[in-house]
């Protein structure tokens, strides 16, 4: 499942086609997920409700490829960062 507020429309048309399912928002994208992979730093990704994230993800792994989150805070929230 993927979510990108800026690139999803073009990705659907060109690069990824129907091989990826696109979510309507960040929370829909991570529902039931084992891990969250952040590869962009759009505003929607910068201040999530970590309690909500924890409640809807199956796992607790966060890969932050843009270094937009505080590792200490996420570890304190019981995420593997």
PyMOL Python script that loads the backbone (N, CA, C, O; Angstrom):
from pymol import cmd

cmd.read_pdbstr("""\
ATOM      1  N   UNK A   1       0.853  -1.171   0.000  1.00  0.00           N
ATOM      2  CA  UNK A   1       0.000   0.000   0.000  1.00  0.00           C
ATOM      3  C   UNK A   1       0.896   1.230   0.000  1.00  0.00           C
ATOM      4  O   UNK A   1       1.906   1.264   0.703  1.00  0.00           O
ATOM      5  N   UNK A   2       0.536   2.227  -0.775  1.00  0.00           N
ATOM      6  CA  UNK A   2       1.350   3.438  -0.881  1.00  0.00           C
ATOM      7  C   UNK A   2       0.480   4.678  -0.750  1.00  0.00           C
ATOM      8  O   UNK A   2      -0.705   4.670  -1.082  1.00  0.00           O
ATOM      9  N   UNK A   3       1.100   5.744  -0.258  1.00  0.00           N
ATOM     10  CA  UNK A   3       0.441   7.044  -0.209  1.00  0.00           C
ATOM     11  C   UNK A   3       1.473   8.124  -0.466  1.00  0.00           C
ATOM     12  O   UNK A   3       2.494   8.193   0.219  1.00  0.00           O
ATOM     13  N   UNK A   4       1.209   8.955  -1.440  1.00  0.00           N
ATOM     14  CA  UNK A   4       2.019  10.138  -1.711  1.00  0.00           C
ATOM     15  C   UNK A   4       1.065  11.182  -2.268  1.00  0.00           C
ATOM     16  O   UNK A   4       0.532  11.009  -3.364  1.00  0.00           O
ATOM     17  N   UNK A   5       0.841  12.260  -1.531  1.00  0.00           N
ATOM     18  CA  UNK A   5      -0.145  13.247  -1.959  1.00  0.00           C
ATOM     19  C   UNK A   5       0.202  13.955  -3.260  1.00  0.00           C
ATOM     20  O   UNK A   5      -0.677  14.532  -3.900  1.00  0.00           O
ATOM     21  N   UNK A   6       1.452  13.921  -3.656  1.00  0.00           N
ATOM     22  CA  UNK A   6       1.871  14.620  -4.867  1.00  0.00           C
ATOM     23  C   UNK A   6       2.132  13.696  -6.050  1.00  0.00           C
ATOM     24  O   UNK A   6       1.837  14.059  -7.189  1.00  0.00           O
ATOM     25  N   UNK A   7       2.668  12.529  -5.806  1.00  0.00           N
ATOM     26  CA  UNK A   7       3.140  11.683  -6.906  1.00  0.00           C
ATOM     27  C   UNK A   7       2.208  10.542  -7.297  1.00  0.00           C
ATOM     28  O   UNK A   7       2.412   9.929  -8.344  1.00  0.00           O
ATOM     29  N   UNK A   8       1.210  10.241  -6.507  1.00  0.00           N
ATOM     30  CA  UNK A   8       0.377   9.064  -6.766  1.00  0.00           C
ATOM     31  C   UNK A   8      -0.303   9.100  -8.133  1.00  0.00           C
ATOM     32  O   UNK A   8      -0.354   8.087  -8.830  1.00  0.00           O
ATOM     33  N   UNK A   9      -0.817  10.248  -8.510  1.00  0.00           N
ATOM     34  CA  UNK A   9      -1.534  10.341  -9.781  1.00  0.00           C
ATOM     35  C   UNK A   9      -0.635   9.973 -10.960  1.00  0.00           C
ATOM     36  O   UNK A   9      -1.033   9.196 -11.828  1.00  0.00           O
ATOM     37  N   UNK A  10       0.565  10.525 -10.992  1.00  0.00           N
ATOM     38  CA  UNK A  10       1.503  10.211 -12.075  1.00  0.00           C
ATOM     39  C   UNK A  10       2.005   8.773 -11.989  1.00  0.00           C
ATOM     40  O   UNK A  10       2.160   8.104 -13.011  1.00  0.00           O
ATOM     41  N   UNK A  11       2.257   8.302 -10.785  1.00  0.00           N
ATOM     42  CA  UNK A  11       2.735   6.923 -10.617  1.00  0.00           C
ATOM     43  C   UNK A  11       1.697   5.930 -11.141  1.00  0.00           C
ATOM     44  O   UNK A  11       2.051   4.923 -11.754  1.00  0.00           O
ATOM     45  N   UNK A  12       0.441   6.208 -10.904  1.00  0.00           N
ATOM     46  CA  UNK A  12      -0.627   5.334 -11.402  1.00  0.00           C
ATOM     47  C   UNK A  12      -0.614   5.277 -12.924  1.00  0.00           C
ATOM     48  O   UNK A  12      -0.828   4.220 -13.517  1.00  0.00           O
ATOM     49  N   UNK A  13      -0.363   6.419 -13.550  1.00  0.00           N
ATOM     50  CA  UNK A  13      -0.394   6.487 -15.014  1.00  0.00           C
ATOM     51  C   UNK A  13       0.845   5.897 -15.666  1.00  0.00           C
ATOM     52  O   UNK A  13       0.754   5.298 -16.737  1.00  0.00           O
ATOM     53  N   UNK A  14       2.003   6.059 -15.031  1.00  0.00           N
ATOM     54  CA  UNK A  14       3.248   5.726 -15.708  1.00  0.00           C
ATOM     55  C   UNK A  14       4.015   4.582 -15.075  1.00  0.00           C
ATOM     56  O   UNK A  14       3.979   3.453 -15.563  1.00  0.00           O
ATOM     57  N   UNK A  15       4.695   4.871 -14.011  1.00  0.00           N
ATOM     58  CA  UNK A  15       5.705   3.963 -13.470  1.00  0.00           C
ATOM     59  C   UNK A  15       5.156   2.680 -12.884  1.00  0.00           C
ATOM     60  O   UNK A  15       5.663   1.599 -13.185  1.00  0.00           O
ATOM     61  N   UNK A  16       4.144   2.774 -12.062  1.00  0.00           N
ATOM     62  CA  UNK A  16       3.725   1.600 -11.311  1.00  0.00           C
ATOM     63  C   UNK A  16       2.406   0.995 -11.767  1.00  0.00           C
ATOM     64  O   UNK A  16       2.116  -0.163 -11.465  1.00  0.00           O
ATOM     65  N   UNK A  17       1.625   1.751 -12.476  1.00  0.00           N
ATOM     66  CA  UNK A  17       0.373   1.230 -12.990  1.00  0.00           C
ATOM     67  C   UNK A  17      -0.502   0.634 -11.901  1.00  0.00           C
ATOM     68  O   UNK A  17      -0.714   1.249 -10.856  1.00  0.00           O
ATOM     69  N   UNK A  18      -1.012  -0.575 -12.153  1.00  0.00           N
ATOM     70  CA  UNK A  18      -1.909  -1.245 -11.212  1.00  0.00           C
ATOM     71  C   UNK A  18      -1.173  -2.176 -10.256  1.00  0.00           C
ATOM     72  O   UNK A  18      -1.815  -2.898  -9.494  1.00  0.00           O
ATOM     73  N   UNK A  19       0.145  -2.177 -10.278  1.00  0.00           N
ATOM     74  CA  UNK A  19       0.901  -3.101  -9.432  1.00  0.00           C
ATOM     75  C   UNK A  19       0.962  -2.668  -7.975  1.00  0.00           C
ATOM     76  O   UNK A  19       1.400  -3.434  -7.117  1.00  0.00           O
ATOM     77  N   UNK A  20       0.525  -1.441  -7.689  1.00  0.00           N
ATOM     78  CA  UNK A  20       0.544  -0.916  -6.331  1.00  0.00           C
ATOM     79  C   UNK A  20      -0.853  -0.422  -5.986  1.00  0.00           C
ATOM     80  O   UNK A  20      -1.533   0.195  -6.806  1.00  0.00           O
ATOM     81  N   UNK A  21      -1.266  -0.706  -4.761  1.00  0.00           N
ATOM     82  CA  UNK A  21      -2.541  -0.188  -4.283  1.00  0.00           C
ATOM     83  C   UNK A  21      -2.272   1.147  -3.586  1.00  0.00           C
ATOM     84  O   UNK A  21      -1.358   1.246  -2.768  1.00  0.00           O
ATOM     85  N   UNK A  22      -3.055   2.160  -3.906  1.00  0.00           N
ATOM     86  CA  UNK A  22      -2.845   3.493  -3.371  1.00  0.00           C
ATOM     87  C   UNK A  22      -3.878   3.813  -2.302  1.00  0.00           C
ATOM     88  O   UNK A  22      -5.069   3.562  -2.483  1.00  0.00           O
ATOM     89  N   UNK A  23      -3.417   4.366  -1.193  1.00  0.00           N
ATOM     90  CA  UNK A  23      -4.287   4.738  -0.085  1.00  0.00           C
ATOM     91  C   UNK A  23      -4.733   6.184  -0.222  1.00  0.00           C
ATOM     92  O   UNK A  23      -4.101   6.980  -0.917  1.00  0.00           O
ATOM     93  N   UNK A  24      -5.830   6.513   0.449  1.00  0.00           N
ATOM     94  CA  UNK A  24      -6.359   7.875   0.423  1.00  0.00           C
ATOM     95  C   UNK A  24      -5.614   8.806   1.369  1.00  0.00           C
ATOM     96  O   UNK A  24      -5.624  10.024   1.194  1.00  0.00           O
ATOM     97  N   UNK A  25      -4.964   8.217   2.383  1.00  0.00           N
ATOM     98  CA  UNK A  25      -4.231   9.028   3.354  1.00  0.00           C
ATOM     99  C   UNK A  25      -3.166   8.171   4.032  1.00  0.00           C
ATOM    100  O   UNK A  25      -3.106   6.959   3.829  1.00  0.00           O
ATOM    101  N   UNK A  26      -2.336   8.812   4.832  1.00  0.00           N
ATOM    102  CA  UNK A  26      -1.212   8.117   5.468  1.00  0.00           C
ATOM    103  C   UNK A  26      -1.687   7.005   6.402  1.00  0.00           C
ATOM    104  O   UNK A  26      -1.056   5.950   6.475  1.00  0.00           O
ATOM    105  N   UNK A  27      -2.775   7.225   7.104  1.00  0.00           N
ATOM    106  CA  UNK A  27      -3.254   6.219   8.054  1.00  0.00           C
ATOM    107  C   UNK A  27      -3.824   4.997   7.341  1.00  0.00           C
ATOM    108  O   UNK A  27      -3.622   3.867   7.786  1.00  0.00           O
ATOM    109  N   UNK A  28      -4.533   5.219   6.238  1.00  0.00           N
ATOM    110  CA  UNK A  28      -5.025   4.082   5.458  1.00  0.00           C
ATOM    111  C   UNK A  28      -3.858   3.260   4.908  1.00  0.00           C
ATOM    112  O   UNK A  28      -3.940   2.035   4.816  1.00  0.00           O
ATOM    113  N   UNK A  29      -2.776   3.942   4.545  1.00  0.00           N
ATOM    114  CA  UNK A  29      -1.619   3.266   3.960  1.00  0.00           C
ATOM    115  C   UNK A  29      -0.929   2.325   4.944  1.00  0.00           C
ATOM    116  O   UNK A  29      -0.376   1.304   4.535  1.00  0.00           O
ATOM    117  N   UNK A  30      -0.954   2.653   6.223  1.00  0.00           N
ATOM    118  CA  UNK A  30      -0.218   1.840   7.203  1.00  0.00           C
ATOM    119  C   UNK A  30      -1.101   0.902   8.011  1.00  0.00           C
ATOM    120  O   UNK A  30      -0.604   0.147   8.847  1.00  0.00           O
ATOM    121  N   UNK A  31      -2.392   0.941   7.773  1.00  0.00           N
ATOM    122  CA  UNK A  31      -3.292   0.069   8.528  1.00  0.00           C
ATOM    123  C   UNK A  31      -2.927  -1.398   8.296  1.00  0.00           C
ATOM    124  O   UNK A  31      -2.924  -1.875   7.161  1.00  0.00           O
ATOM    125  N   UNK A  32      -2.625  -2.097   9.375  1.00  0.00           N
ATOM    126  CA  UNK A  32      -2.268  -3.507   9.303  1.00  0.00           C
ATOM    127  C   UNK A  32      -0.859  -3.786   8.817  1.00  0.00           C
ATOM    128  O   UNK A  32      -0.488  -4.946   8.634  1.00  0.00           O
ATOM    129  N   UNK A  33      -0.070  -2.746   8.604  1.00  0.00           N
ATOM    130  CA  UNK A  33       1.284  -2.921   8.066  1.00  0.00           C
ATOM    131  C   UNK A  33       2.267  -3.389   9.137  1.00  0.00           C
ATOM    132  O   UNK A  33       2.117  -3.072  10.317  1.00  0.00           O
ATOM    133  N   UNK A  34       3.262  -4.142   8.710  1.00  0.00           N
ATOM    134  CA  UNK A  34       4.351  -4.548   9.598  1.00  0.00           C
ATOM    135  C   UNK A  34       5.363  -3.430   9.777  1.00  0.00           C
ATOM    136  O   UNK A  34       6.012  -3.328  10.818  1.00  0.00           O
ATOM    137  N   UNK A  35       5.495  -2.585   8.749  1.00  0.00           N
ATOM    138  CA  UNK A  35       6.482  -1.503   8.779  1.00  0.00           C
ATOM    139  C   UNK A  35       5.971  -0.319   7.976  1.00  0.00           C
ATOM    140  O   UNK A  35       5.115  -0.453   7.101  1.00  0.00           O
ATOM    141  N   UNK A  36       6.516   0.832   8.298  1.00  0.00           N
ATOM    142  CA  UNK A  36       6.227   2.068   7.580  1.00  0.00           C
ATOM    143  C   UNK A  36       7.541   2.550   6.970  1.00  0.00           C
ATOM    144  O   UNK A  36       8.549   2.646   7.670  1.00  0.00           O
ATOM    145  N   UNK A  37       7.537   2.850   5.683  1.00  0.00           N
ATOM    146  CA  UNK A  37       8.738   3.315   4.998  1.00  0.00           C
ATOM    147  C   UNK A  37       8.470   4.733   4.495  1.00  0.00           C
ATOM    148  O   UNK A  37       7.609   4.946   3.641  1.00  0.00           O
ATOM    149  N   UNK A  38       9.202   5.679   5.022  1.00  0.00           N
ATOM    150  CA  UNK A  38       9.052   7.077   4.630  1.00  0.00           C
ATOM    151  C   UNK A  38      10.136   7.429   3.620  1.00  0.00           C
ATOM    152  O   UNK A  38      11.326   7.334   3.916  1.00  0.00           O
ATOM    153  N   UNK A  39       9.721   7.833   2.436  1.00  0.00           N
ATOM    154  CA  UNK A  39      10.690   8.189   1.402  1.00  0.00           C
ATOM    155  C   UNK A  39      10.460   9.592   0.866  1.00  0.00           C
ATOM    156  O   UNK A  39      11.080   9.996  -0.118  1.00  0.00           O
ATOM    157  N   UNK A  40       9.584  10.325   1.504  1.00  0.00           N
ATOM    158  CA  UNK A  40       9.332  11.717   1.154  1.00  0.00           C
ATOM    159  C   UNK A  40       9.029  12.482   2.430  1.00  0.00           C
ATOM    160  O   UNK A  40       8.692  11.884   3.452  1.00  0.00           O
ATOM    161  N   UNK A  41       9.146  13.777   2.376  1.00  0.00           N
ATOM    162  CA  UNK A  41       8.975  14.563   3.599  1.00  0.00           C
ATOM    163  C   UNK A  41       7.809  15.543   3.522  1.00  0.00           C
ATOM    164  O   UNK A  41       7.859  16.621   4.113  1.00  0.00           O
ATOM    165  N   UNK A  42       6.769  15.170   2.798  1.00  0.00           N
ATOM    166  CA  UNK A  42       5.598  16.028   2.714  1.00  0.00           C
ATOM    167  C   UNK A  42       5.038  16.293   4.109  1.00  0.00           C
ATOM    168  O   UNK A  42       5.236  15.510   5.038  1.00  0.00           O
ATOM    169  N   UNK A  43       4.343  17.401   4.226  1.00  0.00           N
ATOM    170  CA  UNK A  43       3.794  17.850   5.512  1.00  0.00           C
ATOM    171  C   UNK A  43       2.972  16.745   6.202  1.00  0.00           C
ATOM    172  O   UNK A  43       3.031  16.610   7.424  1.00  0.00           O
ATOM    173  N   UNK A  44       2.219  15.968   5.438  1.00  0.00           N
ATOM    174  CA  UNK A  44       1.370  14.915   6.000  1.00  0.00           C
ATOM    175  C   UNK A  44       2.155  13.874   6.796  1.00  0.00           C
ATOM    176  O   UNK A  44       1.591  13.193   7.652  1.00  0.00           O
ATOM    177  N   UNK A  45       3.441  13.750   6.518  1.00  0.00           N
ATOM    178  CA  UNK A  45       4.266  12.734   7.170  1.00  0.00           C
ATOM    179  C   UNK A  45       5.039  13.275   8.373  1.00  0.00           C
ATOM    180  O   UNK A  45       5.603  12.495   9.141  1.00  0.00           O
ATOM    181  N   UNK A  46       5.074  14.575   8.545  1.00  0.00           N
ATOM    182  CA  UNK A  46       5.949  15.167   9.546  1.00  0.00           C
ATOM    183  C   UNK A  46       5.435  15.101  10.976  1.00  0.00           C
ATOM    184  O   UNK A  46       6.237  15.027  11.908  1.00  0.00           O
ATOM    185  N   UNK A  47       4.134  15.125  11.175  1.00  0.00           N
ATOM    186  CA  UNK A  47       3.587  15.133  12.539  1.00  0.00           C
ATOM    187  C   UNK A  47       2.405  14.173  12.674  1.00  0.00           C
ATOM    188  O   UNK A  47       1.289  14.607  12.961  1.00  0.00           O
ATOM    189  N   UNK A  48       2.634  12.901  12.475  1.00  0.00           N
ATOM    190  CA  UNK A  48       1.523  11.964  12.644  1.00  0.00           C
ATOM    191  C   UNK A  48       1.183  11.774  14.122  1.00  0.00           C
ATOM    192  O   UNK A  48       1.983  12.096  15.000  1.00  0.00           O
ATOM    193  N   UNK A  49       0.028  11.266  14.375  1.00  0.00           N
ATOM    194  CA  UNK A  49      -0.327  10.857  15.736  1.00  0.00           C
ATOM    195  C   UNK A  49       0.299   9.484  15.951  1.00  0.00           C
ATOM    196  O   UNK A  49      -0.212   8.483  15.449  1.00  0.00           O
ATOM    197  N   UNK A  50       1.399   9.430  16.690  1.00  0.00           N
ATOM    198  CA  UNK A  50       2.100   8.166  16.875  1.00  0.00           C
ATOM    199  C   UNK A  50       1.251   7.161  17.641  1.00  0.00           C
ATOM    200  O   UNK A  50       1.408   5.955  17.448  1.00  0.00           O
ATOM    201  N   UNK A  51       0.367   7.626  18.495  1.00  0.00           N
ATOM    202  CA  UNK A  51      -0.542   6.712  19.190  1.00  0.00           C
ATOM    203  C   UNK A  51      -1.500   6.067  18.196  1.00  0.00           C
ATOM    204  O   UNK A  51      -1.781   4.872  18.280  1.00  0.00           O
ATOM    205  N   UNK A  52      -1.996   6.860  17.261  1.00  0.00           N
ATOM    206  CA  UNK A  52      -2.880   6.303  16.219  1.00  0.00           C
ATOM    207  C   UNK A  52      -2.113   5.342  15.328  1.00  0.00           C
ATOM    208  O   UNK A  52      -2.605   4.263  14.996  1.00  0.00           O
ATOM    209  N   UNK A  53      -0.908   5.734  14.943  1.00  0.00           N
ATOM    210  CA  UNK A  53      -0.076   4.862  14.113  1.00  0.00           C
ATOM    211  C   UNK A  53       0.116   3.514  14.812  1.00  0.00           C
ATOM    212  O   UNK A  53      -0.042   2.457  14.202  1.00  0.00           O
ATOM    213  N   UNK A  54       0.455   3.571  16.081  1.00  0.00           N
ATOM    214  CA  UNK A  54       0.686   2.350  16.845  1.00  0.00           C
ATOM    215  C   UNK A  54      -0.569   1.489  16.911  1.00  0.00           C
ATOM    216  O   UNK A  54      -0.487   0.262  16.856  1.00  0.00           O
ATOM    217  N   UNK A  55      -1.717   2.121  17.027  1.00  0.00           N
ATOM    218  CA  UNK A  55      -2.963   1.366  17.169  1.00  0.00           C
ATOM    219  C   UNK A  55      -3.414   0.702  15.873  1.00  0.00           C
ATOM    220  O   UNK A  55      -4.149  -0.285  15.920  1.00  0.00           O
ATOM    221  N   UNK A  56      -2.995   1.217  14.714  1.00  0.00           N
ATOM    222  CA  UNK A  56      -3.476   0.632  13.458  1.00  0.00           C
ATOM    223  C   UNK A  56      -2.438  -0.232  12.735  1.00  0.00           C
ATOM    224  O   UNK A  56      -2.796  -1.037  11.874  1.00  0.00           O
ATOM    225  N   UNK A  57      -1.165  -0.072  13.077  1.00  0.00           N
ATOM    226  CA  UNK A  57      -0.149  -0.928  12.459  1.00  0.00           C
ATOM    227  C   UNK A  57      -0.104  -2.277  13.171  1.00  0.00           C
ATOM    228  O   UNK A  57      -0.341  -2.359  14.377  1.00  0.00           O
ATOM    229  N   UNK A  58       0.197  -3.318  12.430  1.00  0.00           N
ATOM    230  CA  UNK A  58       0.412  -4.629  13.030  1.00  0.00           C
ATOM    231  C   UNK A  58       1.797  -4.687  13.652  1.00  0.00           C
ATOM    232  O   UNK A  58       1.971  -5.233  14.741  1.00  0.00           O
ATOM    233  N   UNK A  59       2.781  -4.127  12.963  1.00  0.00           N
ATOM    234  CA  UNK A  59       4.159  -4.106  13.454  1.00  0.00           C
ATOM    235  C   UNK A  59       4.494  -2.767  14.082  1.00  0.00           C
ATOM    236  O   UNK A  59       3.619  -1.940  14.338  1.00  0.00           O
ATOM    237  N   UNK A  60       5.785  -2.574  14.324  1.00  0.00           N
ATOM    238  CA  UNK A  60       6.206  -1.329  14.963  1.00  0.00           C
ATOM    239  C   UNK A  60       7.484  -0.751  14.348  1.00  0.00           C
ATOM    240  O   UNK A  60       8.198   0.006  15.005  1.00  0.00           O
ATOM    241  N   UNK A  61       7.772  -1.098  13.112  1.00  0.00           N
ATOM    242  CA  UNK A  61       9.017  -0.669  12.467  1.00  0.00           C
ATOM    243  C   UNK A  61       8.769   0.580  11.621  1.00  0.00           C
ATOM    244  O   UNK A  61       7.827   0.633  10.830  1.00  0.00           O
ATOM    245  N   UNK A  62       9.630   1.581  11.800  1.00  0.00           N
ATOM    246  CA  UNK A  62       9.575   2.802  11.008  1.00  0.00           C
ATOM    247  C   UNK A  62      10.933   3.001  10.347  1.00  0.00           C
ATOM    248  O   UNK A  62      11.943   3.181  11.028  1.00  0.00           O
ATOM    249  N   UNK A  63      10.951   2.968   9.013  1.00  0.00           N
ATOM    250  CA  UNK A  63      12.150   3.293   8.237  1.00  0.00           C
ATOM    251  C   UNK A  63      11.977   4.737   7.776  1.00  0.00           C
ATOM    252  O   UNK A  63      11.097   5.030   6.966  1.00  0.00           O
ATOM    253  N   UNK A  64      12.792   5.617   8.274  1.00  0.00           N
ATOM    254  CA  UNK A  64      12.677   7.037   7.974  1.00  0.00           C
ATOM    255  C   UNK A  64      13.799   7.446   7.026  1.00  0.00           C
ATOM    256  O   UNK A  64      14.862   7.887   7.464  1.00  0.00           O
ATOM    257  N   UNK A  65      13.559   7.301   5.747  1.00  0.00           N
ATOM    258  CA  UNK A  65      14.570   7.596   4.745  1.00  0.00           C
ATOM    259  C   UNK A  65      14.859   9.077   4.572  1.00  0.00           C
ATOM    260  O   UNK A  65      15.813   9.436   3.883  1.00  0.00           O
ATOM    261  N   UNK A  66      14.060   9.944   5.180  1.00  0.00           N
ATOM    262  CA  UNK A  66      14.275  11.386   5.062  1.00  0.00           C
ATOM    263  C   UNK A  66      14.727  12.016   6.383  1.00  0.00           C
ATOM    264  O   UNK A  66      14.954  13.225   6.449  1.00  0.00           O
ATOM    265  N   UNK A  67      14.857  11.207   7.421  1.00  0.00           N
ATOM    266  CA  UNK A  67      15.302  11.693   8.736  1.00  0.00           C
ATOM    267  C   UNK A  67      14.459  12.865   9.236  1.00  0.00           C
ATOM    268  O   UNK A  67      14.996  13.876   9.688  1.00  0.00           O
ATOM    269  N   UNK A  68      13.147  12.724   9.152  1.00  0.00           N
ATOM    270  CA  UNK A  68      12.264  13.805   9.586  1.00  0.00           C
ATOM    271  C   UNK A  68      11.738  13.596  11.007  1.00  0.00           C
ATOM    272  O   UNK A  68      11.089  14.482  11.563  1.00  0.00           O
ATOM    273  N   UNK A  69      12.011  12.440  11.589  1.00  0.00           N
ATOM    274  CA  UNK A  69      11.504  12.156  12.934  1.00  0.00           C
ATOM    275  C   UNK A  69      12.646  12.013  13.936  1.00  0.00           C
ATOM    276  O   UNK A  69      13.787  11.731  13.573  1.00  0.00           O
ATOM    277  N   UNK A  70      12.309  12.214  15.185  1.00  0.00           N
ATOM    278  CA  UNK A  70      13.275  12.102  16.276  1.00  0.00           C
ATOM    279  C   UNK A  70      13.374  10.638  16.709  1.00  0.00           C
ATOM    280  O   UNK A  70      12.416  10.098  17.263  1.00  0.00           O
ATOM    281  N   UNK A  71      14.507   9.991  16.468  1.00  0.00           N
ATOM    282  CA  UNK A  71      14.651   8.574  16.822  1.00  0.00           C
ATOM    283  C   UNK A  71      14.362   8.286  18.295  1.00  0.00           C
ATOM    284  O   UNK A  71      13.752   7.267  18.619  1.00  0.00           O
ATOM    285  N   UNK A  72      14.791   9.171  19.181  1.00  0.00           N
ATOM    286  CA  UNK A  72      14.556   8.957  20.613  1.00  0.00           C
ATOM    287  C   UNK A  72      13.070   8.939  20.929  1.00  0.00           C
ATOM    288  O   UNK A  72      12.602   8.110  21.710  1.00  0.00           O
ATOM    289  N   UNK A  73      12.339   9.846  20.327  1.00  0.00           N
ATOM    290  CA  UNK A  73      10.896   9.894  20.584  1.00  0.00           C
ATOM    291  C   UNK A  73      10.211   8.632  20.082  1.00  0.00           C
ATOM    292  O   UNK A  73       9.373   8.060  20.779  1.00  0.00           O
ATOM    293  N   UNK A  74      10.562   8.196  18.876  1.00  0.00           N
ATOM    294  CA  UNK A  74       9.925   7.004  18.346  1.00  0.00           C
ATOM    295  C   UNK A  74      10.268   5.770  19.171  1.00  0.00           C
ATOM    296  O   UNK A  74       9.408   4.922  19.407  1.00  0.00           O
ATOM    297  N   UNK A  75      11.497   5.666  19.601  1.00  0.00           N
ATOM    298  CA  UNK A  75      11.864   4.545  20.465  1.00  0.00           C
ATOM    299  C   UNK A  75      11.108   4.608  21.775  1.00  0.00           C
ATOM    300  O   UNK A  75      10.694   3.573  22.297  1.00  0.00           O
ATOM    301  N   UNK A  76      10.919   5.806  22.320  1.00  0.00           N
ATOM    302  CA  UNK A  76      10.150   5.974  23.551  1.00  0.00           C
ATOM    303  C   UNK A  76       8.689   5.572  23.357  1.00  0.00           C
ATOM    304  O   UNK A  76       8.024   5.150  24.303  1.00  0.00           O
ATOM    305  N   UNK A  77       8.197   5.706  22.130  1.00  0.00           N
ATOM    306  CA  UNK A  77       6.830   5.311  21.799  1.00  0.00           C
ATOM    307  C   UNK A  77       6.746   3.810  21.431  1.00  0.00           C
ATOM    308  O   UNK A  77       5.700   3.331  20.992  1.00  0.00           O
ATOM    309  N   UNK A  78       7.843   3.094  21.612  1.00  0.00           N
ATOM    310  CA  UNK A  78       7.934   1.648  21.360  1.00  0.00           C
ATOM    311  C   UNK A  78       7.986   1.275  19.881  1.00  0.00           C
ATOM    312  O   UNK A  78       7.556   0.188  19.494  1.00  0.00           O
ATOM    313  N   UNK A  79       8.511   2.176  19.060  1.00  0.00           N
ATOM    314  CA  UNK A  79       8.738   1.851  17.663  1.00  0.00           C
ATOM    315  C   UNK A  79      10.198   1.442  17.483  1.00  0.00           C
ATOM    316  O   UNK A  79      11.083   1.922  18.191  1.00  0.00           O
ATOM    317  N   UNK A  80      10.429   0.559  16.534  1.00  0.00           N
ATOM    318  CA  UNK A  80      11.797   0.212  16.129  1.00  0.00           C
ATOM    319  C   UNK A  80      12.137   1.160  14.994  1.00  0.00           C
ATOM    320  O   UNK A  80      11.517   1.110  13.932  1.00  0.00           O
ATOM    321  N   UNK A  81      13.126   2.030  15.215  1.00  0.00           N
ATOM    322  CA  UNK A  81      13.446   3.090  14.254  1.00  0.00           C
ATOM    323  C   UNK A  81      14.782   2.818  13.603  1.00  0.00           C
ATOM    324  O   UNK A  81      15.229   3.598  12.762  1.00  0.00           O
TER     325      UNK A  81
END
""", "prot")
cmd.dss("prot")
cmd.show_as("cartoon", "prot")
cmd.util.cbc("prot")
cmd.orient("prot")
